[in-house]
């Protein structure tokens, strides 16, 4: 039996009597500390602190680093200035998705890539196979920890433990070598919850200290540790895709509704461009939409969806929304059944129950501060 991997914060989990850990892609990670509903509400109303140190971090350096990333990713890396980040995707030649990720421009010839934990090895191999010129690719995942401070109170909490001008940090901008709780970190105004927030990249050995100090600083604001369960319900309500569900080698970015991050007109070719151009010109055969149950039932991942007596798609993610208290789902459906208010039927435990196509994202924050996006 393969031993599960653990983050640098794993020893601290024992301090929470109600913590429940699960096997998440080979990692022993907390699905909850206090309960998904409480943690979800904390992020929507105050703030939550996530240990997402299982994510992967690569460094890309060299004179041709920008050209290499332009070739490999769908977004336009040339538009980045040092201190900016962007959401993007790696695609196969047929338009399917290798992974979705963030690209951070550290300097003219240095970048950091943040990839999904389950795809670290696959992504590193894929990128390594396409290196050009003097480009060097390094995997820094083992020595890098990642904390995500998310919620309306995130900025005021973080301001208590740093002298950096984080209040002036715009969405998808970052400060490198910032001092947080007396430790050096890269602080990015990004996240995966639909709320304002920050992601803090730091040396693995510094993570426990910063975790404790952040929780202490945010105690009066209601900051609590938050697990993977709430992370999933939060990103779901905001319609932020999860690789393996809304994105995969069989689901293109256009079908998944993240076509705004595919720059077909950017300078230079990129892998998957021709296939995505063809798909766009021909018209999408299917796309991701929101659905709401009319009959009583909760749609779950991979439940089949029917209309006119045949299967027209399947649910990618579904649950009872902790914020809205409605039974909602994201579903990849035949394009003919994606108009708002279209009636469809979800098969749940052998029964076809009525649902309807509804507008998504299901939740949008009202604050004017920016939200990030990363699976």
C-alpha positions, 0 to 999 in steps of 0.5 A: 500500500502506497503511503500518503503524502503529507504537507508541512502543516500535517502535524498541526491538524491534530490540534483540531479534534473534529478534523477529518482527513481523506486521500486526495490524489495520494495526499492525506489532506483535511476535508474539514476542520469544523464542518463544511457548512461552517467553513464555507460560511466563514469564507463567504462572511469573514475569512478562511485559511486553507492549506493547499501546499499539495499544489505544484510549483515550477520555475521556468527561466532563460532568455526564451522563457516567454517564447516557450510559455507562449507556445505551451499555454493558451493565454498571452504571456507577452501581456504580463509585466513583472509582478503580474499573474494570469490564469491559463491552460496547457492543451494537447494538439486536439484541444483537450486540456493537459491542465489549468494553471497560473503563470507568475512573471517574476522578471523578464526571464523568470516565471513560476507556474502553479499546477494542480497537485494530481498533475505535477508529474504529468505537467512536468513531463509534458513541459520537459518534452517541449523545451526550447533554446536555453529554457530551464524547467525546475520543480520546486513543489517539495520545498514550497508551501502554499496558504490561501487566505480567503474572504471579505476580511482577508486584506485586513487580517493580512495587513496585521502581519505584514508592512507590505502595501497589500491593500494596493495589490490589484487582482492577479498581481503579486509581491515577491520577497514580501515579509509575512509574519517575519518570513519571506513569501510571494503574496498574490491576490488570487484565489479559488473561492469567488471571494477576495483573498490572497495566496501565500507561497513560502518555504515549506519550513516556514509554513507552520509558523505563518499558519499559526500567526495568521490564525492568531491575527484573524481570530477576532475577525472569525478566521478559521482553518478551512478544508477541501470540502468547503474549497470545493463548494466555494469554487463550485458556486463561483463556477471555477473549474476543477481539473478532472471534472469541468476540464480534462483531456476530453473537455476543451477550454471552449466547452468548459466556458473558459474560452476568454483565457484562450487567445487565438489571436495572440502572436505566435502559435500554441499547442492546440490552437488549430483544433480550438480554432476549428471547434470555434468556427464549427460551433461548439457541440456541447458546453458547460451550463448550470442546472437546478433541480426542480424535483427533489434530489441532488445532482452529483458528478457523473450523473447522466442527464437526459432530454427527449428520451436520450442522454444529452450529457452529464453532471460534472459537479453538483451539491446543495449550495451551502450559500443558496440552499438550492440543489445545483449542478454544473453539467456538460450538455449537448448544445441544443439543450443549453438555453436558459430554462430548458428542461432536462432530467437527471438520473439519480439512483435509477430515477429521472428527476426534472431539472432546468438550465439556470444561469451560472455562476450561481454566486458572485460577491458584491464587493468591488475588490477583485477575485482570483481564480485557481484550481 
